Amino acid sequence: MSANNKQRKVNKQTRSKLFIGIAELSPAYFALAMATGIVSIAAHLYHFTFFAKALFYINSIAYTIIFILFIVRFIEYRKEFLSDFMDDRKNMGFLSFVAANCILGTQFILIENNSHIAIFFLAIGFLSWIFLIYLLFAILIEKRNKPSIKAINGTWLLIVVATQALSILLAQLEGFLPFSNHEVLFLSLILFLCGCLFYIILITLIIYRFFFFQMHAEELSPPFWINMGADAISVLAGSILILNADKWEVLIGIVPFLKGFTLLFWAIGTWWIPLMLILGIWRHLIKKVPLKYTPEYWGMVFPLGMYTVCTVKLSQAINLPFLMGISSVFVFFAVGVWSIVFISLIYSISSNFFVNTER
């Protein structure tokens, strides 16, 4: 075979793998942007300025690439794209788009001090939340063949994550939107309360599945870490509202409720961490499920970063300085796990698309 023919074959194989990757792109792949964004924010809170800034730029690029890939998938592989909306095990993953927009918007506020671009991401997040929440709920309600309890996995908790991420960004943009502070904080509060109720309902179903249905090691995938991550983002949303309470008399009146409710959620989230570690050990060391990169691992990075950030804000909101000691440890876990998963992503891309050039 001539060198030109060999190169054409390699290029054809590489393009084929790329197209297959786009066709099979996970609806939850925006979890990469969610995870990178929240770890960047955690690093920012602990004054790891260079790392926080680097992750901000990486996240902006990653968000743009994933967004383009989703557009290409919708145009070229519309059948596969739309079928994911009907798949009970995958469709909630689309809500990662809402959370990714809101977290990137928060990065623009905290790291770039740019509220104008943050408002742009808020608009995208809010409109996509309305569209996706009601569309996905309508699909589930109107389906003739209802999903079994086994269809419920960690991605369903993206209902909570998307709702609370929107609440957080709204509260942080209070004073920059063309509405009164009261109106913005009211909507933020309503979203927070809805997100909390969604969590209570969904986590009850997930625990029911854990206790009363057989769980295989392969099913205990990293997205189940969102059991803690959805809880942690609820803590962050509550803490942000407490810190903004002096801007609205209604919030001042319910501060005791918000403090107790937020602390309750932090306690539950903290309780989840040892259990998820035990289940991870059982999955990989006992049941020998191999450790290899999949997009699902971003669903494990996100909760670690979110737990770090929410603990910092809870410490400030209810004046418990000793909680900072916990978050000061978790920030290193979050950064470390993000680094491992990101390196695994780069290695996976290199292996899949460039190894053929050596053949």
C-alpha positions as a Markdown table, in Angstrom:
| # | Residue | x | y | z |
|---|---|---|---|---|
| 1 | Met | 0.0 | 0.0 | 0.0 |
| 2 | Ser | 1.4 | 3.4 | -1.0 |
| 3 | Ala | 2.0 | 6.1 | 1.7 |
| 4 | Asn | -0.8 | 8.2 | 0.2 |
| 5 | Asn | -3.3 | 5.4 | 0.4 |
| 6 | Lys | -2.2 | 4.5 | 3.9 |
| 7 | Gln | -2.7 | 8.1 | 5.0 |
| 8 | Arg | -6.1 | 8.3 | 3.4 |
| 9 | Lys | -7.1 | 5.1 | 5.2 |
| 10 | Val | -5.9 | 6.5 | 8.5 |
| 11 | Asn | -7.8 | 9.8 | 7.9 |
| 12 | Lys | -10.9 | 7.9 | 7.0 |
| 13 | Gln | -10.7 | 5.8 | 10.2 |
| 14 | Thr | -10.1 | 8.9 | 12.3 |
| 15 | Arg | -13.1 | 10.7 | 10.8 |
| 16 | Ser | -15.2 | 7.5 | 11.3 |
| 17 | Lys | -14.3 | 7.4 | 15.0 |
| 18 | Leu | -15.1 | 11.1 | 15.3 |
| 19 | Phe | -18.5 | 10.8 | 13.7 |
| 20 | Ile | -19.3 | 7.7 | 15.9 |
| 21 | Gly | -18.3 | 9.7 | 18.9 |
| 22 | Ile | -20.6 | 12.6 | 18.0 |
| 23 | Ala | -23.5 | 10.2 | 17.2 |
| 24 | Glu | -23.1 | 8.6 | 20.6 |
| 25 | Leu | -22.4 | 11.8 | 22.5 |
| 26 | Ser | -23.9 | 11.6 | 26.0 |
| 27 | Pro | -26.7 | 14.1 | 26.7 |
| 28 | Ala | -25.0 | 14.7 | 30.1 |
| 29 | Tyr | -21.6 | 15.7 | 28.6 |
| 30 | Phe | -22.1 | 19.3 | 29.8 |
| 31 | Ala | -21.2 | 17.8 | 33.2 |
| 32 | Leu | -17.6 | 18.5 | 32.1 |
| 33 | Ala | -18.4 | 22.2 | 32.1 |
| 34 | Met | -20.3 | 21.9 | 35.4 |
| 35 | Ala | -17.4 | 20.1 | 37.1 |
| 36 | Thr | -14.6 | 22.3 | 35.6 |
| 37 | Gly | -16.6 | 25.5 | 36.5 |
| 38 | Ile | -17.3 | 24.6 | 40.1 |
| 39 | Val | -13.7 | 23.4 | 40.8 |
| 40 | Ser | -12.5 | 26.7 | 39.3 |
| 41 | Ile | -14.8 | 28.5 | 41.7 |
| 42 | Ala | -13.6 | 26.4 | 44.7 |
| 43 | Ala | -10.0 | 27.3 | 43.7 |
| 44 | His | -10.9 | 31.0 | 43.5 |
| 45 | Leu | -12.4 | 31.0 | 47.0 |
| 46 | Tyr | -9.1 | 29.6 | 48.3 |
| 47 | His | -7.1 | 32.1 | 46.3 |
| 48 | Phe | -5.5 | 29.6 | 43.9 |
| 49 | Thr | -5.7 | 32.4 | 41.4 |
| 50 | Phe | -3.7 | 31.0 | 38.6 |
| 51 | Phe | -5.4 | 27.6 | 38.7 |
| 52 | Ala | -8.9 | 29.2 | 39.0 |
| 53 | Lys | -8.2 | 31.4 | 36.0 |
| 54 | Ala | -6.8 | 28.5 | 34.0 |
| 55 | Leu | -9.8 | 26.4 | 34.6 |
| 56 | Phe | -12.0 | 29.4 | 33.7 |
| 57 | Tyr | -10.4 | 29.5 | 30.2 |
| 58 | Ile | -10.5 | 25.7 | 29.9 |
| 59 | Asn | -14.2 | 25.7 | 30.8 |
| 60 | Ser | -15.0 | 28.4 | 28.3 |
| 61 | Ile | -13.3 | 26.4 | 25.5 |
| 62 | Ala | -14.8 | 23.1 | 26.7 |
| 63 | Tyr | -18.3 | 24.6 | 26.8 |
| 64 | Thr | -18.0 | 26.0 | 23.3 |
| 65 | Ile | -16.7 | 22.7 | 21.9 |
| 66 | Ile | -19.4 | 20.7 | 23.5 |
| 67 | Phe | -22.1 | 23.2 | 22.4 |
| 68 | Ile | -20.8 | 22.9 | 18.8 |
| 69 | Leu | -20.7 | 19.1 | 19.0 |
| 70 | Phe | -24.3 | 19.1 | 20.2 |
| 71 | Ile | -25.4 | 21.2 | 17.3 |
| 72 | Val | -23.6 | 18.9 | 14.8 |
| 73 | Arg | -25.2 | 15.9 | 16.5 |
| 74 | Phe | -28.7 | 17.5 | 16.2 |
| 75 | Ile | -28.1 | 18.3 | 12.5 |
| 76 | Glu | -26.4 | 15.1 | 11.4 |
| 77 | Tyr | -27.7 | 12.5 | 13.9 |
| 78 | Arg | -31.2 | 13.9 | 14.7 |
| 79 | Lys | -32.7 | 10.4 | 15.1 |
| 80 | Glu | -30.2 | 9.5 | 17.8 |
| 81 | Phe | -30.5 | 13.0 | 19.4 |
| 82 | Leu | -34.2 | 12.8 | 19.7 |
| 83 | Ser | -34.3 | 9.2 | 20.8 |
| 84 | Asp | -32.3 | 10.2 | 23.8 |
| 85 | Phe | -35.2 | 12.4 | 24.9 |
| 86 | Met | -37.4 | 9.3 | 25.1 |
| 87 | Asp | -34.8 | 7.2 | 26.9 |
| 88 | Asp | -35.5 | 7.3 | 30.6 |
| 89 | Arg | -31.9 | 6.4 | 31.5 |
| 90 | Lys | -30.5 | 9.3 | 29.5 |
| 91 | Asn | -32.9 | 12.1 | 28.9 |
| 92 | Met | -32.4 | 13.9 | 32.3 |
| 93 | Gly | -28.8 | 14.4 | 31.2 |
| 94 | Phe | -29.9 | 17.2 | 28.9 |
| 95 | Leu | -30.4 | 19.3 | 32.1 |
| 96 | Ser | -26.6 | 19.5 | 32.5 |
| 97 | Phe | -26.8 | 22.2 | 29.8 |
| 98 | Val | -28.8 | 24.4 | 32.1 |
| 99 | Ala | -26.4 | 23.9 | 35.0 |
| 100 | Ala | -23.3 | 24.4 | 32.8 |
| 101 | Asn | -24.7 | 27.8 | 31.7 |
| 102 | Cys | -25.4 | 29.0 | 35.2 |
| 103 | Ile | -22.1 | 27.8 | 36.6 |
| 104 | Leu | -20.2 | 29.4 | 33.7 |
| 105 | Gly | -22.2 | 32.6 | 34.4 |
| 106 | Thr | -21.1 | 32.4 | 38.0 |
| 107 | Gln | -17.5 | 32.1 | 36.9 |
| 108 | Phe | -17.8 | 35.3 | 34.9 |
| 109 | Ile | -19.1 | 37.1 | 38.0 |
| 110 | Leu | -16.5 | 35.8 | 40.5 |
| 111 | Ile | -13.4 | 35.5 | 38.3 |
| 112 | Glu | -13.9 | 38.0 | 35.5 |
| 113 | Asn | -16.2 | 40.5 | 37.4 |
| 114 | Asn | -18.3 | 40.6 | 34.2 |
| 115 | Ser | -22.0 | 40.7 | 35.0 |
| 116 | His | -23.0 | 41.5 | 31.4 |
| 117 | Ile | -21.9 | 38.1 | 30.1 |
| 118 | Ala | -23.3 | 36.4 | 33.2 |
| 119 | Ile | -26.7 | 37.9 | 32.4 |
| 120 | Phe | -26.4 | 36.4 | 28.9 |
| 121 | Phe | -25.7 | 32.9 | 30.4 |
| 122 | Leu | -28.6 | 33.5 | 32.9 |
| 123 | Ala | -31.0 | 34.1 | 29.9 |
| 124 | Ile | -29.8 | 30.9 | 28.2 |
| 125 | Gly | -30.0 | 28.9 | 31.4 |
| 126 | Phe | -33.5 | 30.2 | 32.3 |
| 127 | Leu | -35.0 | 29.6 | 28.9 |
| 128 | Ser | -33.5 | 26.2 | 28.6 |
| 129 | Trp | -34.6 | 25.3 | 32.1 |
| 130 | Ile | -38.2 | 26.2 | 31.3 |
| 131 | Phe | -38.1 | 24.3 | 28.0 |
| 132 | Leu | -36.3 | 21.1 | 29.3 |
| 133 | Ile | -38.0 | 20.8 | 32.7 |
| 134 | Tyr | -41.5 | 20.9 | 31.2 |
| 135 | Leu | -40.7 | 18.9 | 28.1 |
| 136 | Leu | -39.0 | 16.1 | 30.1 |
| 137 | Phe | -41.8 | 16.0 | 32.7 |
| 138 | Ala | -44.4 | 15.9 | 29.9 |
| 139 | Ile | -42.6 | 13.0 | 28.1 |
| 140 | Leu | -42.6 | 11.0 | 31.4 |
| 141 | Ile | -46.2 | 11.8 | 32.2 |
| 142 | Glu | -47.5 | 11.0 | 28.7 |
| 143 | Lys | -45.5 | 7.8 | 28.0 |
| 144 | Arg | -47.6 | 4.7 | 27.6 |
| 145 | Asn | -44.8 | 2.5 | 28.7 |
| 146 | Lys | -43.8 | 4.0 | 32.0 |
| 147 | Pro | -40.2 | 3.7 | 33.2 |
| 148 | Ser | -39.4 | 1.1 | 35.9 |
| 149 | Ile | -37.8 | 2.2 | 39.2 |
| 150 | Lys | -34.5 | 0.8 | 37.7 |
| 151 | Ala | -34.5 | 3.6 | 35.2 |
| 152 | Ile | -33.8 | 6.1 | 38.0 |
| 153 | Asn | -30.1 | 7.0 | 38.3 |
| 154 | Gly | -28.0 | 9.9 | 39.4 |
| 155 | Thr | -28.7 | 11.9 | 36.2 |
| 156 | Trp | -32.3 | 12.4 | 37.4 |
| 157 | Leu | -31.0 | 14.6 | 40.2 |
| 158 | Leu | -29.9 | 17.0 | 37.5 |
| 159 | Ile | -33.5 | 18.3 | 37.9 |
| 160 | Val | -32.3 | 19.5 | 41.3 |
| 161 | Val | -28.9 | 20.7 | 40.1 |
| 162 | Ala | -30.3 | 22.7 | 37.2 |
| 163 | Thr | -33.0 | 24.4 | 39.4 |
| 164 | Gln | -30.6 | 25.3 | 42.2 |
| 165 | Ala | -27.9 | 26.5 | 39.8 |
| 166 | Leu | -30.5 | 28.9 | 38.3 |
| 167 | Ser | -31.4 | 30.1 | 41.8 |
| 168 | Ile | -27.8 | 30.8 | 42.7 |
| 169 | Leu | -27.0 | 32.8 | 39.5 |
| 170 | Leu | -30.2 | 34.8 | 40.0 |
| 171 | Ala | -29.3 | 35.8 | 43.5 |
| 172 | Gln | -25.7 | 36.7 | 42.5 |
| 173 | Leu | -27.0 | 39.0 | 39.7 |
| 174 | Glu | -29.4 | 40.8 | 42.1 |
| 175 | Gly | -28.8 | 44.5 | 41.4 |
| 176 | Phe | -27.7 | 43.9 | 37.8 |
| 177 | Leu | -31.0 | 42.9 | 36.3 |
| 178 | Pro | -33.8 | 45.2 | 35.1 |
| 179 | Phe | -36.0 | 44.1 | 38.0 |
| 180 | Ser | -36.3 | 45.1 | 41.6 |
| 181 | Asn | -34.1 | 43.3 | 44.2 |
| 182 | His | -37.3 | 41.9 | 45.7 |
| 183 | Glu | -38.5 | 40.3 | 42.5 |
| 184 | Val | -35.1 | 38.7 | 41.7 |
| 185 | Leu | -34.7 | 37.3 | 45.2 |
| 186 | Phe | -38.3 | 36.1 | 45.3 |
| 187 | Leu | -37.7 | 34.1 | 42.1 |
| 188 | Ser | -34.4 | 32.8 | 43.5 |
| 189 | Leu | -36.2 | 31.7 | 46.7 |
| 190 | Ile | -39.0 | 30.0 | 44.8 |
| 191 | Leu | -36.4 | 28.0 | 42.7 |
| 192 | Phe | -34.5 | 27.1 | 45.8 |
| 193 | Leu | -37.6 | 25.7 | 47.5 |
| 194 | Cys | -38.7 | 23.8 | 44.3 |
| 195 | Gly | -35.2 | 22.3 | 44.0 |
| 196 | Cys | -35.3 | 21.2 | 47.6 |
| 197 | Leu | -38.6 | 19.4 | 47.2 |
| 198 | Phe | -37.4 | 17.8 | 43.9 |
| 199 | Tyr | -34.4 | 16.5 | 45.9 |
| 200 | Ile | -36.5 | 15.0 | 48.7 |
| 201 | Ile | -38.8 | 13.2 | 46.2 |
| 202 | Leu | -36.0 | 11.9 | 43.9 |
| 203 | Ile | -33.6 | 10.8 | 46.7 |
| 204 | Thr | -36.5 | 8.9 | 48.3 |
| 205 | Leu | -36.9 | 7.0 | 45.0 |
| 206 | Ile | -33.2 | 6.4 | 44.6 |
| 207 | Ile | -32.8 | 5.0 | 48.2 |
| 208 | Tyr | -35.9 | 2.8 | 47.5 |
| 209 | Arg | -34.1 | 1.4 | 44.5 |
| 210 | Phe | -30.9 | 0.9 | 46.5 |
| 211 | Phe | -32.7 | -1.0 | 49.3 |
| 212 | Phe | -35.3 | -3.0 | 47.5 |
| 213 | Phe | -33.9 | -3.9 | 44.0 |
| 214 | Gln | -30.7 | -5.7 | 43.2 |
| 215 | Met | -27.9 | -3.4 | 42.3 |
| 216 | His | -25.1 | -4.6 | 40.0 |
| 217 | Ala | -21.7 | -3.1 | 40.3 |
| 218 | Glu | -21.9 | -1.7 | 36.7 |
| 219 | Glu | -25.0 | 0.2 | 37.7 |
| 220 | Leu | -23.3 | 2.1 | 40.5 |
| 221 | Ser | -21.7 | 4.4 | 38.0 |
| 222 | Pro | -20.1 | 7.8 | 39.0 |
| 223 | Pro | -23.3 | 9.8 | 38.4 |
| 224 | Phe | -24.7 | 8.4 | 41.6 |
| 225 | Trp | -22.2 | 10.8 | 43.3 |
| 226 | Ile | -24.8 | 13.5 | 42.3 |
| 227 | Asn | -26.8 | 12.1 | 45.3 |
| 228 | Met | -24.4 | 14.3 | 47.2 |
| 229 | Gly | -23.8 | 16.9 | 44.6 |
| 230 | Ala | -27.5 | 17.8 | 44.2 |
| 231 | Asp | -27.7 | 18.1 | 48.0 |
| 232 | Ala | -24.6 | 20.3 | 48.1 |
| 233 | Ile | -25.8 | 22.7 | 45.4 |
| 234 | Ser | -29.0 | 23.1 | 47.5 |
| 235 | Val | -26.9 | 24.0 | 50.5 |
| 236 | Leu | -25.1 | 26.6 | 48.3 |
| 237 | Ala | -28.4 | 28.1 | 47.1 |
| 238 | Gly | -29.7 | 28.3 | 50.6 |
| 239 | Ser | -26.4 | 29.9 | 51.9 |
| 240 | Ile | -26.5 | 32.5 | 49.1 |
| 241 | Leu | -30.0 | 33.5 | 50.0 |
| 242 | Ile | -29.1 | 33.8 | 53.7 |
| 243 | Leu | -26.1 | 36.0 | 52.8 |
| 244 | Asn | -28.5 | 38.2 | 50.8 |
| 245 | Ala | -31.2 | 38.3 | 53.4 |
| 246 | Asp | -30.6 | 41.9 | 54.5 |
| 247 | Lys | -31.7 | 43.1 | 51.0 |
| 248 | Trp | -35.3 | 41.9 | 51.4 |
| 249 | Glu | -37.5 | 42.0 | 54.6 |
| 250 | Val | -39.2 | 38.7 | 53.6 |
| 251 | Leu | -35.9 | 36.9 | 53.6 |
| 252 | Ile | -35.0 | 38.4 | 57.0 |
| 253 | Gly | -38.2 | 37.0 | 58.4 |
| 254 | Ile | -37.5 | 33.4 | 57.2 |
| 255 | Val | -33.7 | 33.4 | 58.0 |
| 256 | Pro | -34.1 | 31.0 | 60.9 |
| 257 | Phe | -36.0 | 28.5 | 58.6 |
| 258 | Leu | -33.4 | 29.0 | 55.8 |
| 259 | Lys | -30.5 | 28.3 | 58.3 |
| 260 | Gly | -32.1 | 25.2 | 59.7 |
| 261 | Phe | -33.2 | 23.8 | 56.3 |
| 262 | Thr | -29.8 | 24.5 | 54.7 |
| 263 | Leu | -27.9 | 23.0 | 57.6 |
| 264 | Leu | -30.2 | 19.9 | 57.3 |
| 265 | Phe | -29.2 | 19.5 | 53.7 |
| 266 | Trp | -25.5 | 19.9 | 54.5 |
| 267 | Ala | -25.8 | 17.2 | 57.1 |
| 268 | Ile | -27.4 | 14.8 | 54.6 |
| 269 | Gly | -24.8 | 15.6 | 51.9 |
| 270 | Thr | -22.0 | 15.0 | 54.4 |
| 271 | Trp | -23.6 | 11.6 | 55.3 |
| 272 | Trp | -23.6 | 10.6 | 51.7 |
| 273 | Ile | -19.8 | 10.9 | 51.2 |
| 274 | Pro | -18.6 | 7.8 | 53.2 |
| 275 | Leu | -21.4 | 5.7 | 51.6 |
| 276 | Met | -20.4 | 6.6 | 48.1 |
| 277 | Leu | -16.7 | 5.9 | 48.9 |
| 278 | Ile | -17.7 | 2.4 | 50.2 |
| 279 | Leu | -19.8 | 1.7 | 47.1 |
| 280 | Gly | -16.9 | 2.8 | 44.9 |
| 281 | Ile | -14.5 | 0.5 | 46.7 |
| 282 | Trp | -17.0 | -2.4 | 46.3 |
| 283 | Arg | -17.5 | -1.6 | 42.6 |
| 284 | His | -13.9 | -1.4 | 41.6 |
| 285 | Leu | -11.8 | -3.4 | 44.1 |
| 286 | Ile | -14.3 | -6.2 | 44.9 |
| 287 | Lys | -16.4 | -6.5 | 41.7 |
| 288 | Lys | -13.4 | -5.6 | 39.6 |
| 289 | Val | -15.2 | -3.0 | 37.4 |
| 290 | Pro | -12.3 | -1.5 | 35.4 |
| 291 | Leu | -11.3 | 2.2 | 35.9 |
| 292 | Lys | -11.3 | 3.8 | 32.5 |
| 293 | Tyr | -12.4 | 7.2 | 31.3 |
| 294 | Thr | -16.1 | 7.8 | 30.5 |
| 295 | Pro | -18.0 | 11.1 | 30.5 |
| 296 | Glu | -19.8 | 9.8 | 33.7 |
| 297 | Tyr | -16.7 | 10.6 | 35.8 |
| 298 | Trp | -17.5 | 14.3 | 35.5 |
| 299 | Gly | -20.6 | 13.5 | 37.5 |
| 300 | Met | -18.2 | 12.5 | 40.4 |
| 301 | Val | -15.9 | 15.6 | 40.1 |
| 302 | Phe | -18.8 | 18.0 | 40.2 |
| 303 | Pro | -20.1 | 17.0 | 43.7 |
| 304 | Leu | -16.6 | 17.2 | 45.2 |
| 305 | Gly | -16.2 | 20.8 | 44.0 |
| 306 | Met | -19.7 | 21.7 | 44.9 |
| 307 | Tyr | -19.3 | 20.3 | 48.5 |
| 308 | Thr | -16.2 | 22.5 | 48.9 |
| 309 | Val | -17.9 | 25.6 | 47.7 |
| 310 | Cys | -21.1 | 25.1 | 49.6 |
| 311 | Thr | -19.3 | 24.4 | 52.9 |
| 312 | Val | -17.4 | 27.7 | 52.5 |
| 313 | Lys | -20.6 | 29.6 | 52.0 |
| 314 | Leu | -22.5 | 27.8 | 54.7 |
| 315 | Ser | -19.7 | 28.6 | 57.1 |
| 316 | Gln | -20.1 | 32.3 | 56.3 |
| 317 | Ala | -23.9 | 32.2 | 56.2 |
| 318 | Ile | -24.4 | 30.7 | 59.7 |
| 319 | Asn | -21.1 | 31.8 | 61.2 |
| 320 | Leu | -19.5 | 28.5 | 61.8 |
| 321 | Pro | -15.8 | 29.1 | 61.1 |
| 322 | Phe | -14.7 | 25.6 | 61.9 |
| 323 | Leu | -16.5 | 24.3 | 58.8 |
| 324 | Met | -13.7 | 26.0 | 56.8 |
| 325 | Gly | -11.4 | 23.3 | 57.9 |
| 326 | Ile | -13.5 | 20.7 | 56.1 |
| 327 | Ser | -13.7 | 22.6 | 52.9 |
| 328 | Ser | -9.9 | 23.4 | 53.0 |
| 329 | Val | -9.3 | 19.6 | 52.7 |
| 330 | Phe | -12.0 | 19.0 | 50.1 |
| 331 | Val | -10.6 | 21.6 | 47.8 |
| 332 | Phe | -7.5 | 19.5 | 47.3 |
| 333 | Phe | -9.6 | 16.4 | 46.6 |
| 334 | Ala | -11.7 | 18.4 | 44.1 |
| 335 | Val | -8.6 | 19.7 | 42.3 |
| 336 | Gly | -6.9 | 16.4 | 42.4 |
| 337 | Val | -9.8 | 14.4 | 41.0 |
| 338 | Trp | -10.5 | 17.0 | 38.3 |
| 339 | Ser | -6.9 | 16.8 | 37.2 |
| 340 | Ile | -7.0 | 13.0 | 37.0 |
| 341 | Val | -10.3 | 12.9 | 35.0 |
| 342 | Phe | -9.1 | 15.7 | 32.7 |
| 343 | Ile | -5.8 | 13.9 | 32.0 |
| 344 | Ser | -7.8 | 10.7 | 31.3 |
| 345 | Leu | -10.0 | 12.7 | 28.9 |
| 346 | Ile | -7.0 | 13.9 | 27.0 |
| 347 | Tyr | -5.5 | 10.4 | 26.9 |
| 348 | Ser | -8.8 | 8.9 | 25.7 |
| 349 | Ile | -9.0 | 11.4 | 22.9 |
| 350 | Ser | -5.4 | 10.8 | 21.9 |
| 351 | Ser | -5.9 | 7.0 | 22.0 |
| 352 | Asn | -9.1 | 7.1 | 20.0 |
| 353 | Phe | -8.2 | 9.5 | 17.3 |
| 354 | Phe | -4.5 | 9.7 | 16.9 |
| 355 | Val | -3.2 | 6.2 | 17.6 |
| 356 | Asn | -4.0 | 5.1 | 14.0 |
| 357 | Thr | -1.3 | 7.5 | 12.7 |
| 358 | Glu | 1.3 | 5.2 | 14.1 |
| 359 | Arg | 0.0 | 2.2 | 12.1 |
